Amino acid sequence: MSSQERHGAASSSSSSCPSRQLEVEPMEDYHKPDQQTVQALRNIANRLRINSIKATTAAGNGHPTSCCSVAEIMSVLFFHSMKYRPDDPKNTNNDRFILSKGHATPVLYSVWLEIGFLKESELISMCQVDSMLEGHPTPKQQFVDVASGSLGQGLGIACGMAYTAKYFDKSSYRVYCLLGDGEMSEGAIWEAMAFASYYQLDNLLAILDINRLGQSDPAPLQHHVEKYQRRCEAFGWHAIIVDGHSVEELCKSLSQPCHQPTAIIAKTIKGKGIPVAEDKMGWHGKVLPKDMAESVMKDLQSRILNSSKRMYPASPIEDAPPVSLRNVSMPSAPNYKPGEKIATCKAYGMAVAKLGRYNERVVAMDVDTKNFTYSEIFKNEHPNRFIECYSAEQNMVNVATGCAAREHGPAHMGLEDMAIFRAIPNATIFYPSDGVSAEKAVELAANTKGVCYIRTTRPETAIIYNSNEDFHVGQAKVVCQSKDDQVTMIGAGMTLHEVLAAAEQLKKERIYIRVIDPFTIKPLDAKTIIDHVRATRGRVITVEDHYYEGGLGEAVCSAIVNEPGFTLQHLAVSHVPRSGKMSDLLKIYGIDRDSIVQMVRKMLNSSANAK
């Protein structure tokens, strides 16, 4: 079941605009742009490049080359083709935009700087822990509908939005989705293509940034754009090949009347405008050093010619219905009596249909299992609000996200992974804490039957173990101990290093803690943990860079649940995280060395007060 919600209302107020240009001209339906318009769009594209470089160099991370390949595409989309209110990004009538290649988010931020919605100080704060501008788009930003960046998901979400516009809202707004050629290897993209064609989503337009280069290798089709065209056409799309750096070609292709979903296959150069990186491997995800950035930005600035034309998007057609789902409730209590029997799946199907009778924005979808899930009850009662996604489960989830409220959690923030793999029978979960244990984990995984998951972290960490250290599946390591230890601490991966730092800090106060590295979270070495917790009077604290549910803490809790007199404190991440420096994030979520020290003191004080 998916519920749809639209936020915002039509507004007649005008947006505050940058003042550097003079003439304001709303964009009408396509006609060949005059030379002033073309030059103005070219100028915007180069400013988008400049600001993408400026933002990534200031942040010290990001993907400037991926931004530079789409500069003209973004310029034409936002300043010529799309219809929206810049001062009201969540307006229900606005055209929708999904940046499926979410790693190019600095160019999206640069667009909203160009519009005047963002300030330059906000742009250059990107990825700082107190900034709203994260490394990938998130709905925290008013101009972002759904998080993106986990490749392959954007087009399915766009399908859900386009389906809602055409069949539920019956409105004029269109949906634009910008994809990278790397993610065209994702099966989910082609599931979405099939869905869009089947349902004739002629209000959906996908722009494929064919810049040839992936992260570590060229994309499989490289610049063979005609192969992309044939594939899209085979899936029932209208496919147009364009020079992705030609403003004129983009204006024309994006403005053609559509009678089926349309794919603009834009041949581009990765790193366009950065001479040292243009069409070169090894630059994906790398920022320009400050001196190089300044030189490149100066060169790009010299390409910006004087133009008095101010490009400004046309206002949308105001025909989207306002919708609110703040108080969705059943009209009556369940009509079941004690002693009756009914399958919960059938009760579910009946309940969804019942809810649908009293709220026309309740939608159901299925993957050709409606006769098992009983969603056919909903379909029979509300056929115009039922979406059959056929046997494409992943695409159904993406479509549901697009149909639902204009919010969806951050991408690239997988802190539920251990919980997922712990639930798989016979799975083995390794969580190495240094280079030695990582190599040992790889060797052991190669010799272990069943699913093996090795959880690694990106930041560099100090080597803890000697190269000849012996490791085994299900065998923990006691990293440090003494006869005076008062608390047992268990950390893994990055948090083990925070625990060790906390132990050194506490030692100065003559508080001694025992430190255990579990090495494998599943199977967990329960015997070693229990023996050492007993030696520290039943006191144990776990620390993990994972959500509270299902990770290291719950694994330890399950292991010691029957032990009398044991007290466990659990430090973990309590809510969906954000971008920022690792040290800042550890502190914010209470899993850094200072938080550990405070928890140890708290536990010892509680024990002393209980006596």
VENCORKA-V929690 format. One record per residue. N is the residue number from 1. SS is DSSP state (~ for helix, > for strand, _ for the rest). D_LAST is the distance of its C-alpha to the last C-alpha in whole Angstrom. Layout:
N;SS;D_LAST
N;SS;D_LAST
This chain:
1;_;54
2;>;54
3;>;54
4;_;56
5;_;55
6;_;57
7;_;56
8;_;58
9;_;62
10;_;65
11;_;66
12;_;69
13;_;67
14;_;68
15;_;66
16;_;66
17;_;68
18;_;68
19;_;71
20;_;72
21;_;75
22;_;78
23;>;79
24;>;77
25;>;78
26;>;76
27;_;77
28;_;79
29;_;80
30;_;81
31;_;84
32;_;85
33;_;83
34;_;85
35;~;85
36;~;83
37;~;80
38;~;80
39;~;79
40;~;77
41;~;75
42;~;75
43;~;74
44;~;71
45;~;70
46;~;70
47;~;68
48;~;66
49;~;66
50;~;65
51;~;62
52;~;61
53;~;61
54;~;60
55;~;57
56;~;56
57;~;57
58;~;54
59;~;51
60;_;52
61;_;52
62;_;54
63;_;57
64;~;60
65;~;63
66;~;62
67;~;62
68;~;66
69;_;67
70;_;67
71;~;68
72;~;71
73;~;70
74;~;67
75;~;70
76;~;72
77;~;70
78;~;68
79;~;71
80;~;74
81;~;73
82;_;70
83;>;70
84;_;67
85;_;66
86;_;64
87;_;62
88;_;61
89;_;60
90;_;58
91;_;61
92;_;62
93;_;66
94;_;65
95;_;66
96;>;63
97;>;62
98;>;60
99;>;59
100;_;59
101;_;59
102;~;56
103;~;55
104;~;58
105;~;56
106;~;57
107;~;61
108;~;60
109;~;58
110;~;61
111;~;63
112;~;61
113;~;61
114;~;65
115;~;65
116;_;63
117;_;60
118;_;58
119;_;58
120;~;58
121;~;55
122;~;53
123;~;55
124;_;54
125;_;51
126;_;51
127;_;48
128;_;46
129;_;42
130;_;43
131;_;47
132;_;48
133;_;50
134;_;48
135;_;50
136;_;51
137;_;52
138;_;50
139;_;50
140;_;48
141;_;51
142;_;54
143;_;57
144;_;55
145;_;55
146;_;53
147;_;51
148;_;53
149;_;53
150;_;52
151;_;56
152;_;58
153;_;56
154;~;58
155;~;61
156;~;60
157;~;58
158;~;61
159;~;63
160;~;61
161;~;61
162;~;65
163;~;65
164;~;63
165;~;66
166;~;69
167;~;68
168;~;65
169;_;66
170;_;70
171;_;69
172;_;71
173;_;68
174;_;68
175;>;66
176;>;66
177;>;64
178;>;64
179;>;63
180;>;63
181;_;65
182;~;62
183;~;61
184;~;64
185;~;63
186;_;60
187;~;62
188;~;60
189;~;63
190;~;65
191;~;64
192;~;64
193;~;67
194;~;68
195;~;66
196;~;68
197;~;72
198;~;71
199;_;70
200;_;73
201;_;70
202;_;73
203;_;71
204;>;69
205;>;70
206;>;68
207;>;69
208;>;68
209;>;68
210;>;69
211;_;69
212;_;69
213;>;66
214;_;63
215;_;60
216;_;61
217;_;64
218;>;67
219;_;66
220;_;68
221;_;71
222;_;71
223;_;74
224;_;76
225;~;76
226;~;78
227;~;76
228;~;73
229;~;76
230;~;77
231;~;74
232;~;73
233;~;77
234;~;76
235;_;73
236;_;75
237;_;74
238;>;77
239;>;76
240;>;78
241;>;78
242;>;78
243;>;77
244;_;74
245;_;75
246;_;78
247;~;77
248;~;80
249;~;80
250;~;76
251;~;78
252;~;80
253;~;78
254;~;75
255;_;78
256;_;80
257;_;80
258;_;78
259;_;78
260;_;76
261;_;72
262;>;73
263;>;72
264;>;73
265;>;73
266;>;73
267;>;74
268;_;72
269;_;71
270;_;67
271;_;67
272;_;70
273;_;71
274;_;69
275;_;71
276;_;69
277;_;67
278;_;70
279;_;70
280;_;68
281;_;66
282;_;62
283;_;62
284;_;60
285;_;56
286;_;57
287;_;58
288;_;60
289;_;60
290;~;60
291;~;63
292;~;65
293;~;63
294;~;65
295;~;68
296;~;68
297;~;68
298;~;70
299;~;73
300;~;72
301;~;72
302;~;76
303;_;76
304;_;76
305;_;79
306;_;80
307;_;80
308;_;80
309;>;79
310;>;75
311;>;74
312;>;72
313;_;71
314;>;73
315;_;71
316;_;70
317;_;72
318;_;70
319;_;70
320;_;67
321;_;65
322;_;62
323;_;59
324;_;56
325;_;53
326;_;51
327;_;51
328;_;52
329;_;51
330;_;52
331;_;55
332;_;54
333;_;51
334;_;51
335;_;54
336;_;53
337;_;52
338;_;50
339;_;51
340;_;54
341;_;53
342;_;54
343;_;53
344;~;50
345;~;52
346;~;55
347;~;53
348;~;52
349;~;56
350;~;57
351;~;54
352;~;55
353;~;59
354;~;57
355;~;56
356;~;59
357;~;61
358;~;59
359;_;59
360;_;61
361;_;59
362;>;57
363;>;59
364;>;58
365;>;59
366;>;59
367;_;60
368;_;63
369;_;60
370;~;61
371;~;62
372;~;59
373;~;56
374;_;59
375;~;59
376;~;63
377;~;62
378;~;61
379;~;64
380;~;67
381;~;66
382;_;65
383;~;67
384;~;67
385;~;64
386;>;63
387;>;63
388;>;64
389;_;63
390;_;64
391;_;62
392;_;60
393;~;57
394;~;56
395;~;58
396;~;57
397;~;54
398;~;56
399;~;58
400;~;56
401;~;54
402;~;57
403;~;58
404;_;54
405;_;53
406;_;54
407;_;50
408;_;49
409;_;46
410;_;46
411;_;48
412;_;47
413;_;43
414;_;42
415;_;38
416;_;38
417;~;40
418;~;37
419;~;37
420;~;40
421;~;41
422;~;38
423;_;40
424;_;43
425;_;43
426;_;43
427;_;43
428;>;41
429;>;39
430;>;39
431;_;37
432;_;39
433;_;37
434;_;40
435;~;43
436;~;43
437;~;41
438;~;43
439;~;46
440;~;44
441;~;43
442;~;47
443;~;48
444;~;46
445;~;47
446;~;50
447;_;50
448;_;47
449;_;49
450;_;48
451;_;47
452;>;45
453;>;44
454;>;43
455;_;41
456;_;42
457;_;42
458;_;44
459;_;43
460;_;43
461;_;40
462;_;40
463;_;40
464;_;37
465;_;39
466;_;42
467;_;45
468;_;45
469;_;41
470;_;41
471;_;40
472;_;40
473;_;40
474;_;36
475;_;35
476;_;32
477;>;32
478;>;29
479;>;30
480;>;28
481;_;25
482;_;24
483;_;22
484;_;19
485;_;19
486;_;15
487;>;17
488;>;20
489;>;22
490;>;25
491;>;28
492;_;32
493;_;35
494;~;35
495;~;31
496;~;31
497;~;32
498;~;30
499;~;27
500;~;29
501;~;29
502;~;26
503;~;25
504;~;27
505;~;26
506;~;22
507;~;24
508;_;25
509;_;22
510;_;21
511;_;19
512;_;20
513;>;20
514;>;22
515;>;25
516;>;27
517;>;31
518;_;31
519;_;35
520;>;36
521;>;34
522;>;36
523;_;36
524;_;32
525;_;31
526;~;28
527;~;28
528;~;28
529;~;25
530;~;23
531;~;23
532;~;22
533;~;19
534;~;18
535;~;18
536;_;16
537;_;13
538;_;15
539;>;15
540;>;18
541;>;20
542;>;24
543;>;27
544;>;30
545;>;33
546;>;34
547;>;33
548;_;30
549;_;32
550;_;33
551;_;32
552;~;30
553;~;27
554;~;28
555;~;29
556;~;26
557;~;24
558;~;27
559;~;26
560;~;23
561;_;23
562;_;23
563;_;20
564;_;17
565;_;13
566;_;15
567;>;15
568;>;18
569;>;19
570;>;23
571;>;25
572;>;29
573;>;32
574;_;31
575;_;35
576;_;39
577;_;39
578;_;42
579;_;44
580;_;43
581;_;42
582;~;39
583;~;37
584;~;37
585;~;37
586;~;33
587;~;32
588;~;33
589;_;32
590;_;28
591;_;29
592;_;29
593;~;28
594;~;26
595;~;25
596;~;23
597;~;22
598;~;20
599;~;19
600;~;17
601;~;16
602;~;15
603;~;13
604;~;11
605;~;10
606;~;9
607;~;7
608;~;6
609;~;5
610;~;4
611;_;0
